Amino acid sequence: MAAPSKLWNRCTCYELGHCWSPTCLGATFSIARAATQYSLKLYAVFYLISHLYGLHQGRPFSITRVLAYLRDVIQSTSFLSVNVSLVIASFCFFRHLLGGFYPGFGFIACFPACVIAILLERKGRRGMLALYTMNLAMEVVFNMLVQRGHVTPVRYGEVLLYAISSAVLFLMFRMGNCLSKDAQSALRLLVGSCELPASQQESSRDREQPSSQSTSSQDAPNFTQFLPKQLQLLITNFIKRLQDRSKHSLCLHQFSCAYYSTEAFARRFFLGYTIQGFINVLKALPSLVRKPSTLIKALYHKDNFSLGLFLGLYSGLFRSLNCLLRWLRNKDNPLHGFLAGFVAGLSAIFYRSKTISLYVLSKVAENVFFKMQDLKYLPYIPHGDILLYAISTSIVLQAAVFEPHNIRPAYWRFLLGLTGNKFALMNRKLLDVHGTQASKLYPDYWPHYDTRFTPNLIAAGLV
């Protein structure tokens, strides 16, 4: 169904935007109700897991923790529900103020709504939300450029991007005091702390030494307890022989270089396989009763091996290449981290993900930016997290109006759940004139209008 090229510009809010309700106030309240219900469920589960994890870490249960849980749920629910409610309210406000719609109305309506909403969220979460939405915005912009023919995707480009980002992260990791605590903790979880500079080894060694010392006596029984005793003994002897091989004098790990690398691969492979296997089992649960074989398929799904290989090789290659470079050059250098990080990053070929690559790139940008600020090469930007969140979210929501197919599918489903599926009810056929394929996701959809409130569509002969 074609529409005149300028019809969208003079449409009412009901004709183009909130097609489920003829009044702006009614549309806003319906969105607010759906958003509050969805946000409350989301954050109740999210913070419950977070606080239960705190109890697992030894933090005592108390009425203060219960009150903190309720406060966190209410505060984050308020932020998210107010954000989406203000977006639809701003959508209507700016149409009445400007007398019609314009190409950038999605961004214009969203920006002030996002600024106000993020102020309701805890300061500690603003930076994390800003980085997450920046990652989304980067992916959306890239997809838009590809659709318009301005960028040609490179084969295995996400793998190369991940490898480059990994190289920079590990260079900063090896230099020491260059990464944020969360980034350094994540890398230490993947590759251990033995590649940190010697000046940072003491605290890390205190945390990890007990597990390293007990490896020879505990690893084999834990992994082989269901095997025959002779096989257990064979594996135990092999591990001991591997541990007793030589290591370079500059290596800070306890056992041999061969064991150091092999152990990293085995542990991270098991971790990756378990994580992906658990996810696949959860997905298989609904069909498990009528088709029990789905459990076996979930446990042996190829994605389990893919994530296991990715994490195993990522950690194992990084460790082994650092050891190899110390043997070859007879010295240690942070640049070893750059080279090893790049080669190890190529293991992403086993688990290709544009989302993961862009996330790691955003972490690189974050850490480089803050380090440059610490060195006084870049100025401090007041309320930078608020501005970054508002700009990034506005870009994503602008795309959600004009080209939702360019948004990450999981985030589009999140937007639909947040709005009670009402975001899908816009009349995007009126926006197809922009050439963005606005109605691509819903090519056959046309709203069921109350014709008392559609003068422009009636005049155009569309209802």
ABEGO torsion letter per residue (X at the ends): XBBBAAAAAABBAAAABBAABABAAAAAAAAAAAAAAAAAAAAAAAAAAAAAAAAAAGBBBBAAAAAAAAAAAAAAAAAAAAAAAAAAAAAAAAAAAAGEBBAAAAAAAAAAAAAAAAAABBAAAAAAAAAAAAAAAAAAAAAAAAAAGABBBBBGAAAAAAAAAAAAAAAAAAAEGABBAAAAAAAAAAAEAAABBAAAAAAAAAAAAAAAAAAAAAAAAAAAAABBAAAAAAAAAAAAAAAABBBBAABABABBAAAAAAAAAAAAAAAAAAAAAAAAAAAAAAAAAABAAAAAAAAABAAAAAAAAAAAAAAAAAAAAAAAAAAAAGBBBAAAAAAAAAAAAAAAAABBBAAAAAAAAAAAAAAAAAAAAAAGABBBBBGAAAAAAAAAAAAAAAAAAABAAABBAAAAAAAAAAAGGAAAABBAAAAAAAGAGAAAABAABBBBBBAAABAAAAAAGAX
